[in-house]
Amino acid sequence: MATPRWKTWGKRLLTVLFLVLIPVLLFTLARNLDWSEVRQSLLAYRPSTLALGLLLALCSYLVFASYDLLARAYTGHRLPARQVLPVAFVCYAFNLNFTTWVGGVALRYRLYGRLGLDTPTITRILTLGLLTNWMGYLLLAGTVFALGLVKLP
């Protein structure tokens, strides 16, 4: 059964609106920032501290992107790592800035769907990423509590 024309055009319109809305929102936010205060805040840190923060952020993105590589092995889909890593990287950035529903779910369905994956495979990728993420949190919390690094009430 063919997709109705209005659905096709509706999807295209929503995509264009989304692509226009993001730069408008970013411009609005950037315009309202006090850039001299941002500059002063950055200059208050040592360059080594900023470099370490940048390195940790990059490591965070790489770890999160690796979840999708694990999911690739789990689901058996044939997308190469050069396609999987950018999708995971972009989705993580959107996840951090625009909530899980936009970045973690909707965008991932859209991007992986465009690359030819079916909905059940994308759902398994999302589920594995979610479980891996929370297992990491539990492992970290368990380690912190087992070593007594935090005094419990």
C-alpha positions as CSV (number, residue, x, y, z in Angstrom):
1,M,0.0,0.0,0.0
2,A,1.4,3.4,-1.0
3,T,1.9,6.1,1.5
4,P,-0.6,9.0,1.1
5,R,0.8,12.1,-0.5
6,W,-0.1,14.3,2.5
7,K,1.9,12.0,4.8
8,T,5.0,12.2,2.6
9,W,4.7,16.0,2.4
10,G,3.9,16.2,6.1
11,K,7.1,14.4,7.0
12,R,9.1,16.6,4.7
13,L,7.5,19.8,6.1
14,L,8.2,18.6,9.7
15,T,11.8,17.9,8.8
16,V,12.3,21.3,7.3
17,L,10.6,23.0,10.3
18,F,12.9,21.0,12.6
19,L,16.0,22.0,10.6
20,V,15.0,25.6,10.6
21,L,13.9,25.6,14.3
22,I,17.3,24.4,15.7
23,P,19.4,27.2,14.3
24,V,16.8,29.8,15.3
25,L,16.8,28.4,18.9
26,L,20.6,28.3,19.0
27,F,20.8,31.9,17.7
28,T,18.2,33.1,20.3
29,L,20.2,31.4,23.1
30,A,23.5,32.7,21.8
31,R,22.1,36.2,21.5
32,N,20.9,36.2,25.1
33,L,24.3,35.1,26.6
34,D,26.6,37.5,28.3
35,W,29.7,36.6,26.3
36,S,32.0,38.7,28.4
37,E,30.9,36.7,31.4
38,V,31.5,33.5,29.5
39,R,35.0,34.7,28.5
40,Q,35.8,35.7,32.2
41,S,34.6,32.3,33.4
42,L,36.8,30.4,30.9
43,L,39.8,32.6,31.7
44,A,39.3,31.8,35.4
45,Y,40.3,28.1,34.7
46,R,43.8,26.9,33.9
47,P,44.2,25.7,30.4
48,S,45.1,22.2,31.7
49,T,41.7,22.1,33.5
50,L,39.8,23.0,30.3
51,A,41.9,20.5,28.3
52,L,41.1,17.8,30.8
53,G,37.4,18.7,30.7
54,L,37.4,18.5,26.9
55,L,39.2,15.2,27.0
56,L,36.7,13.7,29.4
57,A,33.8,15.0,27.3
58,L,35.3,13.4,24.2
59,C,35.7,10.1,26.1
60,S,32.1,10.3,27.2
61,Y,31.0,10.6,23.6
62,L,33.2,7.7,22.5
63,V,31.9,5.5,25.3
64,F,28.3,6.3,24.5
65,A,29.0,5.7,20.8
66,S,30.6,2.4,21.6
67,Y,27.2,1.2,22.9
68,D,25.9,1.3,19.3
69,L,28.9,-0.7,18.2
70,L,28.0,-3.3,20.8
71,A,24.4,-3.2,19.5
72,R,25.7,-3.7,16.0
73,A,27.3,-7.0,17.1
74,Y,24.3,-8.0,19.1
75,T,21.7,-7.3,16.3
76,G,23.9,-8.5,13.5
77,H,23.1,-5.5,11.2
78,R,25.7,-4.8,8.5
79,L,26.1,-1.0,8.8
80,P,29.8,-0.2,9.0
81,A,31.3,1.5,12.0
82,R,31.9,4.7,9.9
83,Q,28.1,5.0,9.7
84,V,27.2,3.8,13.2
85,L,29.6,6.1,15.1
86,P,28.4,9.4,13.6
87,V,24.8,8.4,14.3
88,A,25.5,7.6,17.9
89,F,27.7,10.7,18.3
90,V,25.0,13.1,17.0
91,C,22.2,11.3,18.9
92,Y,24.2,11.6,22.2
93,A,24.6,15.3,21.6
94,F,20.9,15.8,20.9
95,N,20.1,13.5,23.9
96,L,22.2,15.8,26.2
97,N,20.7,19.0,24.9
98,F,17.1,18.2,23.8
99,T,16.1,15.3,26.1
100,T,16.0,11.6,25.5
101,W,12.9,11.6,23.4
102,V,14.4,13.8,20.8
103,G,18.0,12.7,20.8
104,G,17.9,9.2,22.2
105,V,14.8,7.9,20.5
106,A,13.3,9.9,17.7
107,L,16.5,11.0,16.0
108,R,18.0,7.5,16.3
109,Y,14.9,6.0,14.7
110,R,15.1,8.6,11.9
111,L,18.8,8.3,11.2
112,Y,19.0,4.5,11.4
113,G,15.8,4.2,9.4
114,R,17.4,6.3,6.7
115,L,20.4,4.0,6.7
116,G,18.1,1.0,6.0
117,L,17.6,-0.6,9.4
118,D,14.1,-1.8,10.3
119,T,12.1,-0.7,13.4
120,P,12.7,-3.9,15.4
121,T,16.5,-3.7,14.9
122,I,16.5,0.0,15.9
123,T,14.5,-0.8,19.0
124,R,17.0,-3.5,19.9
125,I,19.8,-1.0,19.5
126,L,18.0,1.5,21.8
127,T,17.3,-1.2,24.4
128,L,20.8,-2.4,24.5
129,G,22.1,1.1,24.8
130,L,19.7,1.9,27.6
131,L,20.6,-1.3,29.5
132,T,24.3,-0.9,29.0
133,N,24.1,2.7,30.2
134,W,22.2,1.8,33.4
135,M,24.5,-1.2,34.0
136,G,27.4,1.2,33.9
137,Y,25.7,3.5,36.4
138,L,25.0,0.6,38.7
139,L,28.6,-0.7,38.4
140,L,30.0,2.8,39.2
141,A,27.6,3.2,42.2
142,G,28.4,-0.3,43.5
143,T,32.1,0.4,43.3
144,V,31.8,3.7,45.1
145,F,29.6,2.2,47.8
146,A,31.7,-1.0,48.2
147,L,34.9,1.0,48.6
148,G,33.3,3.3,51.1
149,L,34.1,6.4,49.1
150,V,30.8,8.0,50.1
151,K,29.6,8.2,53.7
152,L,26.0,6.9,53.8
153,P,23.4,8.4,56.1
